Amino acid sequence: MSAGVRIGVVAVQGNVSEHVDAIERAAAATGYDVEVVEIRDSGIVPDCDALALPGGESTTISRLLRLEGIDEEIVAHAEAGKPILATCAGLIVASRDARDDRVETLDLLDAEVDRNAFGRQVDSFEAGLDVAGLDDPFHAVFIRAPVVDEVGPGVEVLATWEGRPVAVRDGPVVATAFHPELTDDYRIHRLALFDRLDADADTEAEAEA
């Protein structure tokens, strides 16, 4: 069993309980003793080893993060190299540019995002995606999904749909246009959070050797 870790789910809006469940399942599969906390106020993020930033409505999420003082804490978390999984609207908020002045982005992800690129709620769909780092396709659920239009040179595209990026990695941040928490498949949470924690632990062990 790996050492205990604390993972926060930003809970100002979105599928919070679903992310909590996915994180707990991924932790069990990877041998981590995990405490999952829901974040609605400032002061919690600094004590977290990793974060999930769920979907919802990006303008509302960005406004609430700013009002509660959570936004600066998330930025500091990323700057410290700690992992973050941002999904759907979370991807929009994490990006450099949402192309919408109503969204105050966190600039964690060197990318420009097209909000609601796949249309309205009725245009939601599901698709099997080949995701870098996963052995088998991931069944992705897209709901009023954004896509990444442009990425900086340091951004790795993990998956595309119809030629457009829908999962990317920028340093400690993994962002998806789809909702991995709405399936029973915890592999995106494992890839974004626990694989990064494993890599960081290995790096620390090598430095101490």
C-alpha positions as CSV (number, residue, x, y, z in Angstrom):
1,M,0.0,0.0,0.0
2,S,1.4,3.4,-0.9
3,A,1.5,6.3,1.5
4,G,-1.7,8.1,2.2
5,V,-2.6,11.1,-0.1
6,R,-5.2,13.8,0.1
7,I,-7.0,14.6,-3.1
8,G,-9.4,17.5,-3.4
9,V,-12.4,17.8,-5.7
10,V,-13.3,21.4,-6.4
11,A,-17.0,21.4,-5.4
12,V,-18.4,24.8,-6.4
13,Q,-20.3,23.2,-9.2
14,G,-20.4,20.0,-11.4
15,N,-20.3,16.2,-10.9
16,V,-18.5,16.3,-7.6
17,S,-19.7,12.9,-6.1
18,E,-19.0,11.1,-9.4
19,H,-15.4,12.4,-9.3
20,V,-15.0,11.4,-5.7
21,D,-16.2,7.9,-6.6
22,A,-13.8,7.6,-9.5
23,I,-10.9,8.8,-7.5
24,E,-11.6,6.3,-4.7
25,R,-11.9,3.4,-7.3
26,A,-8.6,4.5,-8.9
27,A,-6.9,4.7,-5.6
28,A,-8.1,1.2,-4.6
29,A,-6.8,-0.2,-8.0
30,T,-3.4,1.5,-7.6
31,G,-2.8,0.7,-3.9
32,Y,-3.2,4.2,-2.6
33,D,-4.7,5.1,0.8
34,V,-6.6,8.2,-0.2
35,E,-8.6,10.9,1.6
36,V,-10.9,12.7,-0.8
37,V,-12.1,16.2,0.3
38,E,-14.6,18.5,-1.4
39,I,-13.4,22.0,-1.8
40,R,-15.9,24.9,-1.5
41,D,-13.7,27.4,0.5
42,S,-10.2,28.6,0.4
43,G,-7.6,27.1,2.7
44,I,-8.1,23.5,1.7
45,V,-6.2,23.3,-1.6
46,P,-2.7,23.9,-0.1
47,D,-3.1,20.7,1.9
48,C,-4.0,18.6,-1.1
49,D,-1.6,16.3,-3.1
50,A,-3.8,16.4,-6.2
51,L,-6.9,18.1,-7.5
52,A,-9.9,17.4,-9.7
53,L,-11.7,20.4,-11.4
54,P,-15.1,19.1,-12.6
55,G,-17.3,20.4,-15.4
56,G,-20.4,22.5,-15.0
57,E,-20.8,26.0,-16.3
58,S,-17.5,27.7,-16.9
59,T,-18.5,31.3,-16.3
60,T,-20.1,30.3,-13.0
61,I,-17.1,28.1,-11.9
62,S,-14.6,30.8,-12.7
63,R,-16.6,33.5,-10.8
64,L,-17.0,31.3,-7.7
65,L,-13.4,30.3,-7.7
66,R,-12.4,34.0,-7.7
67,L,-15.0,35.0,-5.0
68,E,-13.9,32.2,-2.7
69,G,-10.2,32.8,-3.2
70,I,-9.7,29.3,-4.5
71,D,-8.4,30.4,-7.9
72,E,-5.0,31.6,-6.7
73,E,-4.6,28.4,-4.6
74,I,-5.2,26.2,-7.6
75,V,-2.6,28.2,-9.6
76,A,0.0,27.7,-6.8
77,H,-0.8,24.0,-6.7
78,A,0.0,23.7,-10.4
79,E,3.1,25.8,-10.1
80,A,4.3,23.4,-7.4
81,G,4.0,20.6,-9.9
82,K,1.1,18.8,-8.2
83,P,-1.3,17.0,-10.5
84,I,-4.7,18.3,-11.6
85,L,-7.4,16.7,-13.7
86,A,-9.7,19.2,-15.3
87,T,-12.8,17.9,-17.2
88,C,-15.2,19.6,-19.7
89,A,-15.8,23.1,-18.2
90,G,-12.8,22.5,-16.0
91,L,-10.7,22.4,-19.1
92,I,-12.1,25.7,-20.2
93,V,-11.4,27.3,-16.8
94,A,-7.9,25.8,-16.8
95,S,-7.0,27.1,-20.2
96,R,-5.0,30.1,-21.3
97,D,-7.8,31.5,-23.4
98,A,-11.5,30.5,-23.4
99,R,-12.3,33.1,-26.1
100,D,-15.0,34.5,-23.8
101,D,-14.5,37.5,-21.6
102,R,-17.0,36.1,-19.1
103,V,-14.6,33.3,-18.2
104,E,-11.6,34.3,-16.1
105,T,-9.3,31.4,-16.9
106,L,-6.5,30.1,-14.6
107,D,-3.9,29.9,-17.4
108,L,-2.7,26.5,-16.3
109,L,-3.0,25.0,-19.7
110,D,-1.2,26.6,-22.7
111,A,-4.2,26.2,-25.0
112,E,-7.1,28.1,-26.6
113,V,-10.5,26.5,-26.2
114,D,-13.7,26.6,-28.2
115,R,-16.6,26.5,-25.7
116,N,-19.5,24.2,-26.6
117,A,-17.7,23.2,-29.8
118,F,-19.9,20.1,-30.2
119,G,-23.2,22.0,-29.9
120,R,-26.0,22.1,-27.4
121,Q,-27.1,19.6,-24.8
122,V,-29.1,17.6,-27.4
123,D,-25.9,17.2,-29.4
124,S,-24.2,15.3,-26.6
125,F,-22.7,11.9,-27.7
126,E,-20.4,9.1,-26.6
127,A,-17.4,7.7,-28.4
128,G,-14.5,5.3,-28.0
129,L,-11.2,7.2,-27.8
130,D,-7.6,6.0,-28.2
131,V,-5.9,7.8,-25.3
132,A,-2.1,8.0,-25.0
133,G,-1.1,6.0,-21.9
134,L,-4.1,3.7,-21.9
135,D,-3.9,0.2,-23.5
136,D,-7.5,0.0,-24.6
137,P,-10.0,2.6,-25.9
138,F,-11.8,4.8,-23.4
139,H,-15.6,5.2,-23.6
140,A,-15.9,9.0,-23.5
141,V,-19.1,10.9,-22.7
142,F,-19.3,14.4,-24.3
143,I,-21.9,16.8,-23.0
144,R,-21.9,20.3,-24.5
145,A,-18.2,19.6,-24.9
146,P,-15.4,22.1,-25.7
147,V,-12.4,21.3,-27.8
148,V,-8.9,22.6,-27.8
149,D,-8.3,24.7,-30.9
150,E,-4.7,25.6,-30.4
151,V,-2.0,24.3,-28.0
152,G,1.5,25.6,-27.1
153,P,4.7,23.7,-27.9
154,G,4.8,22.1,-24.5
155,V,1.3,20.6,-24.6
156,E,0.9,16.9,-25.3
157,V,-2.3,15.9,-27.2
158,L,-3.5,12.6,-25.5
159,A,-6.6,12.0,-27.6
160,T,-8.5,13.5,-30.6
161,W,-12.0,13.2,-32.0
162,E,-12.6,14.0,-35.7
163,G,-9.1,15.5,-35.8
164,R,-9.5,17.9,-32.9
165,P,-7.8,17.5,-29.5
166,V,-10.2,16.4,-26.7
167,A,-7.6,15.3,-24.1
168,V,-4.3,17.1,-23.4
169,R,-1.5,17.3,-20.9
170,D,0.5,20.4,-19.9
171,G,3.0,19.5,-17.2
172,P,1.0,18.4,-14.1
173,V,-2.3,19.3,-15.7
174,V,-4.4,16.7,-17.7
175,A,-7.6,18.1,-19.2
176,T,-10.4,16.4,-21.1
177,A,-13.3,17.7,-23.1
178,F,-15.4,14.7,-22.0
179,H,-16.6,13.5,-18.6
180,P,-14.6,10.5,-17.5
181,E,-16.4,10.5,-14.1
182,L,-19.7,9.5,-15.8
183,T,-18.4,6.0,-16.6
184,D,-17.2,3.1,-14.5
185,D,-13.8,3.4,-16.1
186,Y,-11.4,5.1,-13.6
187,R,-8.3,5.0,-15.9
188,I,-8.3,8.7,-16.8
189,H,-8.3,9.5,-13.1
190,R,-5.5,7.0,-12.6
191,L,-3.5,8.5,-15.5
192,A,-3.9,12.1,-14.5
193,L,-3.6,11.8,-10.7
194,F,-2.0,8.6,-9.5
195,D,0.4,8.0,-12.3
196,R,1.8,11.5,-11.7
197,L,2.0,10.9,-8.0
198,D,3.9,7.7,-8.7
199,A,6.3,9.5,-11.0
200,D,6.9,12.3,-8.5
201,A,7.5,9.8,-5.7
202,D,10.1,8.0,-7.9
203,T,11.8,11.3,-8.7
204,E,12.0,12.2,-5.0
205,A,13.4,8.7,-4.2
206,E,16.1,9.0,-6.8
207,A,17.1,12.5,-5.5
208,E,17.5,11.1,-2.0
209,A,19.5,8.1,-3.1
